[in-house]
């Protein structure tokens, strides 16, 4: 069965008559580049998975984790002795409560940044390894120059 006929069968004529079936990602139309997909904004129509951006995002998460840890330490240091120095004031209980909520929030941010650092770097390694594996498989299946002359 031809692709357009199969497309019509599956999607009820969603492909315009006489036009090849196409696919979109996130509802964005593919640019007309003779196939291979693509998206708005130009660039290469081929999907590429590289380790660099993922590793960079993981590194940034690690840096945020470090700065959040420093902020937690600074917050604790800045509030040492506050309750003793404000004894008898109504604001003492409020300051203690605020300190606790900020420690909780900053701890959650620090922990999430640590989790993301590991996850993003791991994703980058996985994408990079899969990209290399795919390139090797394609190269192994590609016809040699002598096979091209015979065909």
CORJO-V45004 format. One record per pair of residues at least 6 apart in sequence whose ideal C-beta (glycine too) atoms are under 8 Angstrom apart, sorted by sequence separation. I is the first residue (numbers start at 0). J is the second residue. D is the distance in whole Angstrom. If there is no record, write none. Layout:
# CORJO-V45004
<<I,J,D> <I,J,D>>
This chain:
# CORJO-V45004
<<7,13,8> <14,20,4> <23,29,6> <85,91,4> <6,13,7> <7,14,7> <14,21,7> <22,29,7> <29,36,5> <30,37,4> <37,44,4> <0,8,8> <6,14,5> <21,29,5> <29,37,5> <30,38,7> <36,44,6> <142,150,7> <29,38,7> <30,39,7> <35,44,4> <82,91,6> <85,94,7> <35,45,6> <36,46,8> <81,91,7> <3,14,6> <27,38,5> <28,39,8> <30,41,8> <24,36,7> <27,39,5> <32,44,5> <82,94,7> <81,94,6> <82,95,6> <6,20,4> <22,36,7> <24,38,6> <30,44,7> <81,95,8> <5,20,8> <3,19,7> <78,94,7> <2,19,7> <3,20,6> <81,98,8> <2,20,5> <78,98,5> <74,98,7> <74,101,6> <75,102,8> <74,102,7> <71,102,7> <74,105,7> <71,105,5> <70,105,6> <71,106,7> <67,105,6> <71,109,7> <67,108,5> <68,109,6> <67,109,4> <63,108,8> <64,109,5> <67,112,6> <64,112,4> <63,112,4> <64,113,5> <61,112,7> <60,112,5> <61,113,8> <64,116,6> <60,113,8> <60,115,4> <61,116,4> <60,116,4> <57,115,7> <58,116,8> <56,115,8> <57,116,5> <60,119,6> <57,117,7> <57,118,8> <57,119,4> <58,120,8> <56,119,5> <57,120,4> <54,119,7> <53,119,5> <54,120,6> <57,123,7> <53,120,7> <53,122,5> <54,123,4> <53,123,3> <52,123,7> <53,124,8> <51,123,7> <50,123,4> <53,126,6> <49,123,8> <50,124,6> <50,126,6> <49,126,7> <50,127,3> <48,126,4> <49,127,7> <48,127,7> <48,129,6> <49,130,7> <48,130,5> <47,130,7>>
